[in-house]
Amino acid sequence: MIVLFGGQKGGTGKSTLVMNLAIERARDGRDVLVVDTDKQATASKFAAVRTAREVAPHIPCVQIFGKDLWKELQHHAERYDDLIVDTRGTDGVELRSAMVVADMFVSPVQPAQADLDTLERVQSIVNEVAAVNPELDSRIVFTRVPTNWVSTDFQDAKAFCADYSEFHICATGIRERVAFKRTHTYGTSVTEAETRDV
């Protein structure tokens, strides 16, 4: 399975989700490869820390750039059970190339108007790609959701997305937790965190 993370805004937690998902899939016995297409290389650095600290399971990570990314993904998909692809927060050639062959496209979005305003553009890209990949499963997952249970930001954001029929809106949001920042330092997922990191 090729799972692609992308969107039109940085700082939404794409790389963090990529690495946490890759680790969980590997812990479930899947053979996983992370493909980092963002020159900021956040996922690559995370994987390098994990490798240097010899944390198991090992999560291999490669960097691939350019319009022929889709060919590389097809090649790696023959070897691995899952490819988890990280892209930069913009409409770039890597995002579009990967969407051609991806099974699932996940767009992390914060429940804030600046993020919600990007969805129209993301929707347009999904519609364009549907001509060559009509089976692409497109999803929105809300990240950095406030932990204050009085806040209605999450519910309001989900309601805002009701008109975006191209997307499946994930029912569960990813809460803003310090554990995501702390575990990054050690190259571990939040489920691998020690008590002091949570």
QUIJOFEN-V956022 format. One record per residue. N is the residue number from 1. PSI is psi in radians with two decimals (* if undefined). NEAR is the number of other C-alpha atoms within 8 Angstrom. D_CENTER is the distance of its C-alpha to the mean C-alpha in whole Angstrom. Layout:
n=N psi=PSI near=NEAR d_center=D_CENTER
n=N psi=PSI near=NEAR d_center=D_CENTER
This chain:
n=1 psi=2.38 near=9 d_center=14
n=2 psi=1.99 near=13 d_center=11
n=3 psi=2.09 near=13 d_center=8
n=4 psi=2.26 near=15 d_center=6
n=5 psi=2.25 near=14 d_center=3
n=6 psi=3.07 near=15 d_center=6
n=7 psi=-2.91 near=14 d_center=9
n=8 psi=0.30 near=11 d_center=12
n=9 psi=2.43 near=9 d_center=12
n=10 psi=2.94 near=9 d_center=12
n=11 psi=0.23 near=6 d_center=12
n=12 psi=-0.12 near=10 d_center=9
n=13 psi=0.36 near=10 d_center=7
n=14 psi=-0.92 near=13 d_center=4
n=15 psi=-0.66 near=9 d_center=6
n=16 psi=-0.77 near=10 d_center=7
n=17 psi=-0.71 near=8 d_center=5
n=18 psi=-0.89 near=14 d_center=4
n=19 psi=-0.68 near=13 d_center=8
n=20 psi=-0.70 near=11 d_center=9
n=21 psi=-0.77 near=9 d_center=8
n=22 psi=-0.75 near=13 d_center=10
n=23 psi=-0.78 near=11 d_center=13
n=24 psi=-0.70 near=9 d_center=13
n=25 psi=-0.72 near=11 d_center=13
n=26 psi=-0.67 near=12 d_center=16
n=27 psi=-0.39 near=8 d_center=18
n=28 psi=0.08 near=6 d_center=18
n=29 psi=0.11 near=6 d_center=20
n=30 psi=2.57 near=9 d_center=17
n=31 psi=1.93 near=9 d_center=18
n=32 psi=2.46 near=14 d_center=14
n=33 psi=2.27 near=13 d_center=13
n=34 psi=2.30 near=16 d_center=11
n=35 psi=1.99 near=12 d_center=11
n=36 psi=2.00 near=15 d_center=11
n=37 psi=0.17 near=13 d_center=12
n=38 psi=2.13 near=11 d_center=12
n=39 psi=-0.22 near=6 d_center=15
n=40 psi=-0.45 near=5 d_center=15
n=41 psi=0.58 near=10 d_center=14
n=42 psi=-0.81 near=8 d_center=12
n=43 psi=-0.70 near=14 d_center=10
n=44 psi=-0.73 near=11 d_center=14
n=45 psi=-0.71 near=8 d_center=16
n=46 psi=-0.87 near=12 d_center=14
n=47 psi=-0.64 near=13 d_center=15
n=48 psi=-0.70 near=9 d_center=18
n=49 psi=-0.77 near=11 d_center=19
n=50 psi=-0.76 near=14 d_center=18
n=51 psi=-0.78 near=10 d_center=20
n=52 psi=-0.59 near=7 d_center=23
n=53 psi=0.00 near=8 d_center=23
n=54 psi=0.75 near=7 d_center=24
n=55 psi=2.28 near=10 d_center=21
n=56 psi=2.56 near=4 d_center=21
n=57 psi=2.64 near=7 d_center=19
n=58 psi=2.39 near=8 d_center=19
n=59 psi=1.76 near=13 d_center=15
n=60 psi=2.55 near=8 d_center=16
n=61 psi=2.32 near=11 d_center=14
n=62 psi=2.65 near=9 d_center=15
n=63 psi=2.24 near=10 d_center=15
n=64 psi=2.35 near=9 d_center=16
n=65 psi=2.74 near=9 d_center=17
n=66 psi=3.03 near=7 d_center=19
n=67 psi=-0.33 near=8 d_center=20
n=68 psi=0.26 near=8 d_center=20
n=69 psi=-0.70 near=12 d_center=17
n=70 psi=-0.63 near=12 d_center=17
n=71 psi=-0.74 near=7 d_center=20
n=72 psi=-0.68 near=9 d_center=19
n=73 psi=-0.75 near=12 d_center=16
n=74 psi=-0.71 near=9 d_center=19
n=75 psi=-0.86 near=8 d_center=21
n=76 psi=-0.51 near=9 d_center=18
n=77 psi=-0.37 near=12 d_center=18
n=78 psi=-0.40 near=7 d_center=21
n=79 psi=-0.62 near=6 d_center=21
n=80 psi=2.65 near=10 d_center=18
n=81 psi=-0.75 near=10 d_center=17
n=82 psi=2.36 near=12 d_center=13
n=83 psi=2.20 near=15 d_center=11
n=84 psi=2.03 near=15 d_center=8
n=85 psi=2.23 near=13 d_center=7
n=86 psi=2.24 near=16 d_center=6
n=87 psi=2.86 near=13 d_center=8
n=88 psi=2.84 near=13 d_center=10
n=89 psi=1.08 near=10 d_center=11
n=90 psi=2.93 near=9 d_center=13
n=91 psi=1.53 near=8 d_center=15
n=92 psi=3.03 near=7 d_center=15
n=93 psi=-0.59 near=8 d_center=17
n=94 psi=-0.73 near=12 d_center=14
n=95 psi=-0.88 near=11 d_center=12
n=96 psi=-0.69 near=11 d_center=15
n=97 psi=-0.77 near=12 d_center=16
n=98 psi=-0.60 near=12 d_center=13
n=99 psi=-0.43 near=13 d_center=13
n=100 psi=-0.57 near=10 d_center=16
n=101 psi=-0.08 near=11 d_center=16
n=102 psi=2.60 near=12 d_center=12
n=103 psi=-0.62 near=11 d_center=13
n=104 psi=2.39 near=12 d_center=10
n=105 psi=2.11 near=14 d_center=8
n=106 psi=2.15 near=12 d_center=6
n=107 psi=1.83 near=12 d_center=7
n=108 psi=2.33 near=14 d_center=7
n=109 psi=2.31 near=12 d_center=10
n=110 psi=2.57 near=11 d_center=13
n=111 psi=1.14 near=14 d_center=16
n=112 psi=2.61 near=8 d_center=18
n=113 psi=-0.66 near=6 d_center=20
n=114 psi=-0.62 near=6 d_center=19
n=115 psi=-0.78 near=11 d_center=15
n=116 psi=-0.54 near=12 d_center=17
n=117 psi=-0.29 near=7 d_center=19
n=118 psi=-0.23 near=11 d_center=16
n=119 psi=-0.54 near=9 d_center=16
n=120 psi=-0.72 near=7 d_center=19
n=121 psi=-0.75 near=8 d_center=18
n=122 psi=-0.73 near=10 d_center=14
n=123 psi=-0.72 near=10 d_center=17
n=124 psi=-0.72 near=8 d_center=19
n=125 psi=-0.78 near=9 d_center=17
n=126 psi=-0.74 near=10 d_center=16
n=127 psi=-0.67 near=9 d_center=19
n=128 psi=-0.75 near=7 d_center=20
n=129 psi=-0.42 near=12 d_center=18
n=130 psi=-0.40 near=10 d_center=20
n=131 psi=-0.53 near=7 d_center=23
n=132 psi=-0.33 near=6 d_center=22
n=133 psi=1.25 near=10 d_center=19
n=134 psi=-0.28 near=7 d_center=20
n=135 psi=0.03 near=6 d_center=19
n=136 psi=2.16 near=11 d_center=15
n=137 psi=1.83 near=9 d_center=14
n=138 psi=2.31 near=12 d_center=12
n=139 psi=2.64 near=12 d_center=10
n=140 psi=2.25 near=12 d_center=10
n=141 psi=2.27 near=13 d_center=9
n=142 psi=2.28 near=14 d_center=11
n=143 psi=2.85 near=14 d_center=10
n=144 psi=0.64 near=13 d_center=13
n=145 psi=2.31 near=13 d_center=16
n=146 psi=2.46 near=10 d_center=19
n=147 psi=-0.15 near=7 d_center=21
n=148 psi=1.95 near=5 d_center=24
n=149 psi=-0.21 near=6 d_center=25
n=150 psi=-0.46 near=4 d_center=27
n=151 psi=2.39 near=7 d_center=25
n=152 psi=0.20 near=7 d_center=24
n=153 psi=-0.78 near=10 d_center=21
n=154 psi=-0.85 near=12 d_center=19
n=155 psi=-0.71 near=7 d_center=21
n=156 psi=-0.70 near=9 d_center=22
n=157 psi=-0.71 near=11 d_center=19
n=158 psi=-0.70 near=9 d_center=19
n=159 psi=-0.66 near=7 d_center=22
n=160 psi=-0.60 near=8 d_center=21
n=161 psi=-0.02 near=8 d_center=19
n=162 psi=-0.52 near=7 d_center=21
n=163 psi=-0.13 near=5 d_center=22
n=164 psi=1.37 near=7 d_center=19
n=165 psi=-0.27 near=6 d_center=20
n=166 psi=-0.31 near=8 d_center=18
n=167 psi=2.51 near=9 d_center=15
n=168 psi=2.19 near=9 d_center=15
n=169 psi=2.04 near=9 d_center=14
n=170 psi=2.27 near=9 d_center=13
n=171 psi=-0.57 near=4 d_center=16
n=172 psi=2.30 near=6 d_center=15
n=173 psi=2.76 near=11 d_center=13
n=174 psi=2.00 near=9 d_center=12
n=175 psi=2.66 near=9 d_center=15
n=176 psi=1.90 near=9 d_center=16
n=177 psi=2.44 near=9 d_center=17
n=178 psi=-0.41 near=8 d_center=18
n=179 psi=-0.60 near=10 d_center=17
n=180 psi=-0.66 near=10 d_center=14
n=181 psi=-0.75 near=8 d_center=16
n=182 psi=-0.72 near=10 d_center=19
n=183 psi=-0.46 near=13 d_center=17
n=184 psi=-0.64 near=11 d_center=15
n=185 psi=-0.56 near=9 d_center=19
n=186 psi=-0.02 near=9 d_center=19
n=187 psi=0.56 near=13 d_center=16
n=188 psi=2.84 near=12 d_center=16
n=189 psi=2.93 near=13 d_center=14
n=190 psi=-0.48 near=10 d_center=15
n=191 psi=-0.24 near=4 d_center=17
n=192 psi=-0.02 near=6 d_center=19
n=193 psi=2.51 near=12 d_center=20
n=194 psi=2.79 near=6 d_center=24
n=195 psi=-0.66 near=5 d_center=25
n=196 psi=-0.32 near=5 d_center=26
n=197 psi=-0.17 near=9 d_center=22
n=198 psi=* near=10 d_center=21
